[in-house]
């Protein structure tokens, strides 16, 4: 199977890959928190998006304790989903 990419698509793919690589390193080194509170994720990515991605099983909201414990979302997981959505939009947009 042959996949043809435009220069712009290839550039964006490399850009997103480099950004994700940097986030992995920063997260694993402790420079960036590996998790976001659900409320932080909603502010950054939009409540509708976050709720939709949770419903679809694309991201997992985790709760450490009972009752008043905050929901948290893995930073790399949500960034991967966001980047995938943006890239798929770019590819679909350029096909039309």
HELIX and SHEET records of a PDB file:
HELIX    1   1 UNK A    7  UNK A   29  1                                  23    
HELIX    2   2 UNK A   38  UNK A   45  1                                   8    
HELIX    3   3 UNK A   47  UNK A   55  1                                   9    
HELIX    4   4 UNK A   75  UNK A   95  1                                  21    
SHEET    1   A 3 UNK A  35  UNK A  37  0                                        
SHEET    2   A 3 UNK A  71  UNK A  74 -1                                        
SHEET    3   A 3 UNK A  61  UNK A  63 -1                                        
END                                                                             
